[in-house]
Amino acid sequence: MATRDIYESGFDEDVRTESSANQCPECDGRVTTNAVETVCEDCGLVIDEQRIDHGPEWRAYDDEEHERTGAPLTAARHDRGLSTEIGRGTDAKGNEISGQKRRRLARMRREQTRGRWRSKAERNLAHGLGEVRRLASALELSNSVRDQACQLFRSAQNEDLLRGRSIEAIAAASVYGACRCNGLSRLVDDVSEMARVAESQVTNAYKTLNEELSLPAEPVSPSMFVPRLASDLECPDEIRQRARTLAEQAEERGVTTGVHPAGFAAACLYKAGREEGRWLTQSEAADVANTSKATVRAHRDTLEEQVA
């Protein structure tokens, strides 16, 4: 009994029945072709197989062929990266265009800018995400942290946390919150220094995000700042490892609760440098930690009393 008599066949838009001239070389049965293979319906022989990749062409093999796809979706853009970008001066192949076409493109670009946002909320989202990208670039953060900060800003807007607050402050707080959630050694003053708002506004905005969105941020420990400060001071590995040990011992004994983490890390580096015979000054340690010399001395005294 033939296969077509056993199984009930239905309509498939990918299946195309060939003419009677194209028959199976084994049983002279009817041959059909779909998007994947050519098969005989009577005996099931696969005559030809040609798998077609319906995905985008990410690779260009020569100068004549070009990628026929856009950039991947990203959370760093208000429209997920699906908007149209009108170029300037050259076409898709890099050739110069005439003055008439340049003026036409300028008019199209102007009209596109006017109709780019459907609402004021979308315009605020575009402005805030642009500020997040600028801060992430200035702080040399990775793309994954940048995307998390952008998604955090989106969540803040969806929860209506932008009402009565500065967009720049929420953007800076989103960047700082993403750093805290990923365990990066960044302080509020590091972010506010790059932002266009005061440190107090960034602090208040971060408190709002942390309370309303329940961020999974862990407390910042002094041991996280030791490698960063040691790199700024150009300390050798012996001092860095000893300072890391001092910071971890202090954390285990609970003497770092409520202290400035960068200032305590600077005190660990200062004490480790004195132990190794490198006369690291208190001013140098305080400058890289953005704290005072009195803070470094106080934490040094705590280390000498509590940590062996």
Secondary structure as GFF3:
##gff-version 3
##sequence-region A 1 308
A	DSSP	alpha_helix	3	6	.	.	.	ID=ss1
A	DSSP	beta_strand	16	17	.	.	.	ID=ss2
A	DSSP	beta_strand	31	33	.	.	.	ID=ss3
A	DSSP	beta_strand	37	40	.	.	.	ID=ss4
A	DSSP	beta_strand	46	49	.	.	.	ID=ss5
A	DSSP	alpha_helix	99	114	.	.	.	ID=ss6
A	DSSP	alpha_helix	120	138	.	.	.	ID=ss7
A	DSSP	alpha_helix	143	158	.	.	.	ID=ss8
A	DSSP	alpha_helix	167	181	.	.	.	ID=ss9
A	DSSP	alpha_helix	188	194	.	.	.	ID=ss10
A	DSSP	alpha_helix	199	213	.	.	.	ID=ss11
A	DSSP	three_ten_helix	222	224	.	.	.	ID=ss12
A	DSSP	alpha_helix	226	233	.	.	.	ID=ss13
A	DSSP	alpha_helix	237	252	.	.	.	ID=ss14
A	DSSP	alpha_helix	261	275	.	.	.	ID=ss15
A	DSSP	alpha_helix	282	289	.	.	.	ID=ss16
A	DSSP	alpha_helix	293	306	.	.	.	ID=ss17
###
